């Protein structure tokens, strides 16, 4: 698939600006594809509408959860007031002081943890495994897809903060709509990541030989992570409109490609397409465990993989018997789930 004219030579020039309209002013068909983009198939159109309904439902659930949380807080305040009202003056004073002391202790612990995390991320920027989130492909995406990608980037950073072996994250091609969305995230300015408006091919041109693009279309399976390499995850949420684009892009730029060893360790129930944050979490989990199978099992949801571990030779011949309705004969066949995925996905 073509790159639609996106190359590193003019990567530092500013592109799209401005934010998406607020929900109340957003047109009904904000997901319409721009002129020049491949048209959505009937199946993809249905999936898109289904995703829109899901997003609307999620917004309603979020509002309801907020109301429940506020009611819970109010109930706790009332319970506390009732508890104090039933105590004598000395008991009430001691209880209040104990609560104040516990709160101070929690805050001190939180401050200490925050400082340790901050230092850990600073160290990762100096010596951690380099992982690039390629945001160049945002120029091909709709407003809703960019919002989904923004959420996935947030999940990546949250996972990196929790990791005992955090990576050195690069956000390349961070400009236009995706940049304006991220800048609205509380604390984004303080993230310990490299934020580059230029594309990776320009920002890391001195280390081009070490660039490695992760794409499911590659014939090369990654055996282990090389600390000298810079692994690139394509930030593309496209509803399968741009199949093979990351592989084509890497080939055009003359950089190496690899794919995760998913089929070597797991039997997936559907495709091997994962979200940005899932790919990122697999990488940082591997940095900690040094075991691909454990890393994949820990990150990939159960619904995406078979109950039976077919990578184990002892399970290879496990079959189930089904009845043929037409002939009444019984036939042995290997069982595979056909569960459909409904979440936002990424080509890797």
Long-range contacts (C-beta under 8 A, 24 or more apart in sequence): 1-242, 1-243, 1-244, 1-245, 1-248, 2-248, 3-245, 3-248, 3-249, 3-252, 4-36, 4-139, 4-140, 6-136, 6-137, 6-139, 6-199, 6-249, 7-201, 8-198, 8-199, 8-200, 8-201, 8-202, 8-205, 8-253, 9-202, 11-136, 11-173, 11-198, 11-199, 11-201, 11-202, 12-197, 12-198, 12-202, 14-175, 14-176, 14-197, 15-139, 15-175, 15-176, 16-139, 16-176, 16-177, 17-176, 17-180, 18-177, 18-180, 19-177, 19-180, 19-181, 19-184, 20-143, 20-146, 20-147, 20-177, 20-181, 23-59, 30-142, 30-143, 30-144, 31-142, 31-143, 31-144, 32-142, 33-142, 33-241, 37-140, 37-241, 38-241, 38-242, 40-239, 40-241, 44-239, 44-240, 44-241, 47-239, 47-342, 48-239, 50-342, 51-144, 51-239, 51-342, 51-344, 52-144, 54-342, 55-144, 117-161, 118-192, 120-166, 121-160, 121-161, 121-166, 121-192, 122-192, 124-160, 124-166, 124-167, 124-168, 124-192, 125-168, 125-192, 125-194, 126-168, 127-168, 128-165, 128-166, 128-167, 128-168, 129-165, 129-167, 129-168, 129-225, 129-227, 129-231, 129-283, 129-284, 129-287, 130-167, 130-168, 130-170, 130-229, 130-230, 130-231, 131-167, 131-168, 131-169, 131-170, 131-230, 131-231, 131-232, 131-233, 131-280, 131-283, 131-284, 132-169, 132-170, 132-172, 132-200, 132-204, 132-211, 132-230, 132-231, 132-232, 132-233, 133-169, 133-170, 133-171, 133-172, 133-233, 133-235, 133-276, 133-280, 134-172, 134-173, 134-199, 134-200, 134-213, 134-232, 134-233, 134-234, 134-235, 135-171, 135-172, 135-173, 135-174, 135-175, 135-178, 135-235, 136-172, 136-173, 136-199, 136-200, 136-235, 137-173, 137-234, 137-235, 137-236, 137-238, 137-242, 137-245, 137-246, 138-173, 138-176, 138-177, 138-178, 138-235, 139-176, 140-236, 140-238, 140-242, 140-245, 141-236, 141-237, 141-238, 143-177, 145-237, 145-238, 145-239, 145-344, 146-177, 146-178, 146-181, 146-237, 147-181, 148-237, 148-344, 149-178, 149-235, 149-236, 149-237, 149-276, 149-344, 150-178, 150-181, 150-182, 150-185, 152-235, 152-237, 152-275, 152-276, 152-277, 152-344, 152-346, 153-182, 153-235, 153-276, 153-277, 154-185, 155-276, 155-277, 155-281, 156-276, 156-277, 156-280, 156-281, 157-191, 157-193, 159-277, 159-280, 159-281, 159-284, 160-280, 160-284, 163-284, 163-285, 163-287, 163-288, 164-288, 165-284, 165-287, 165-288, 166-284, 167-280, 167-283, 167-284, 167-287, 168-194, 169-193, 169-194, 170-194, 170-196, 170-200, 170-203, 170-204, 170-230, 171-195, 171-196, 172-196, 172-198, 172-199, 172-200, 172-203, 172-204, 173-197, 173-198, 173-199, 173-200, 178-235, 200-230, 200-232, 201-253, 201-255, 204-230, 208-254, 208-255, 211-255, 211-256, 212-255, 212-256, 212-257, 212-258, 213-246, 213-247, 213-249, 213-250, 213-255, 213-256, 213-257, 213-258, 214-257, 214-258, 214-259, 214-260, 214-279, 214-348, 215-246, 215-247, 215-250, 215-257, 215-258, 215-259, 215-347, 215-348, 216-259, 216-260, 216-272, 216-273, 216-347, 216-348, 217-244, 217-246, 217-247, 217-257, 217-259, 217-347, 218-247, 218-257, 218-258, 218-259, 220-256, 220-257, 220-258, 220-259, 221-258, 221-259, 221-260, 221-261, 221-264, 222-258, 222-259, 222-260, 222-261, 223-261, 224-290, 225-283, 225-286, 225-287, 231-283, 233-276, 233-279, 233-280, 233-346, 233-348, 234-346, 234-347, 234-348, 235-276, 235-346, 236-346, 236-347, 237-276, 237-344, 237-345, 237-346, 238-347, 240-345, 242-347, 243-347, 244-347, 245-347, 246-347, 246-348, 259-348, 260-292, 260-296, 260-348, 261-292, 261-296, 262-296, 262-300, 264-292, 264-311, 265-292, 265-293, 265-296, 265-297, 265-311, 266-293, 266-296, 266-297, 266-300, 266-305, 266-306, 266-309, 266-310, 266-311, 267-305, 267-306, 267-308, 267-309, 267-310, 267-311, 267-336, 268-300, 268-304, 268-305, 268-306, 269-303, 269-304, 269-305, 269-306, 269-336, 269-337, 269-338, 269-339, 270-304, 270-337, 270-338, 270-339, 270-340, 270-341, 271-341, 271-345, 272-348, 273-341, 273-345, 273-346, 273-347, 273-348, 274-300, 274-345, 274-346, 274-348, 275-343, 275-344, 275-345, 275-346, 276-346, 279-346, 279-348, 303-339, 304-341, 306-336, 306-337, 308-335
